[in-house]
Amino acid sequence: MRALVTGASGFIGSQLCRALLARGFQVRAFHRPTSPLRLLEGLEVEHAVGDLTRPETLTAAMQDVEVVFHAAAWMGGNDPGRFYAVTVEGTRAVLAAALQHGVRRVVHTSSAAALGVPEVKGDCLMNENHTWNLRPDVYPYGYAKYLAEMEVQKAVAQGLDVVIVNPTMVFGAGDLYRQSRSILMQVAAGKVGVTIEGGINVVHIADVVDGHLAAFEKGRTGERYLLGGENLSYLSMLQKMAAVTGGPAPSLVIPAWLARTLGRVARVFRNVLDLPVEPDLLQLAGYSFYYDTRKAEVELGVRASRPAEEAFAEAYAWFTSQGK
């Protein structure tokens, strides 16, 4: 069976290529002509060079393909226009090409960010039924992912078999595009002296890849499946990172209102400030992005089995081996 992987040169895409090859798939790796191919070195993949913002380049890539894993994403910054062009219009182009060429199934890599934020601040769990509930400018990445899912639903209505997976915050070896700005390396360098109220769900890259393959095999058309691991407060996450890297753990938790105020100021001076996180993310302070992953466990038969510390350790070992 031939599989096309978009975003094949990236973190999730390259790991999907490896896993598919191990299962006997013929893999066609779709990537931009300027994409670094370090993560695909040594893999027996067929390269398809193109760009999601140029839909005509998808025609040759889709020839004789039975399944598409659409893992491409824009990771270059906080430009809403670019997010829309790549994430929304690019997804629309992939789905249209898949329909045109009779692709059997598409697995669409969305994000837990597409679900929006919890209705209340605290430790409540969000599931796949949660929907977008923020102003677009507050979280452009999440909004673009939400809009891309709307494109998926339109394609499903037209008869295309698409399954959506929503990974949470992914760690592990090979996160090439976050190499220089990973929060893990910021902790290692002692640049994270404080943290904010709230929390996040952390998942190992191997569990995310397993979830993609299970979605291809068992997922229901048009359904979302959260692929998550451990729900951690930001303080707990950073303490675990400090233990793995040997960097200092933060000891001060600043209130959410103060973090949001600082975030608004930092947006103005983002070009001159060296912050460990994007200023826009400080606007989400106080929310606990905790998720209920039982749907994937029950319907797909996958359960995140690797602890956050293992994901952090493998990511840190890979980052340091790259000389960054």
Secondary structure, 3 states (H helix, E strand, C coil): CEEEEECCCCHHHHHHHHHHHHCCCEEEEEECCCCCCHHHCCCCCEEEECCCCCHHHHHHHCCCCCEEEECCCCCCCCCHHHHHHHHHHHHHHHHHHHHHCCCCEEEEECCHHHHCCCCCCCCCCECCCCCCCCCHHHCHHHHHHHHHHHHHHHHHHCCCCEEEEEECEEECCCCHHHCCCCHHHHHHCCCCCEEECCEEEEEEHHHHHHHHHHHHHHCCCCCEEEECCEEEEHHHHHHHHHHHHCCCCCCEEECHHHHHHHHHHHHHCCCCCCCCCCHHHHHHCCCECCECCHHHHHHHCCCCCCCHHHHHHHHHHHHHHCCC
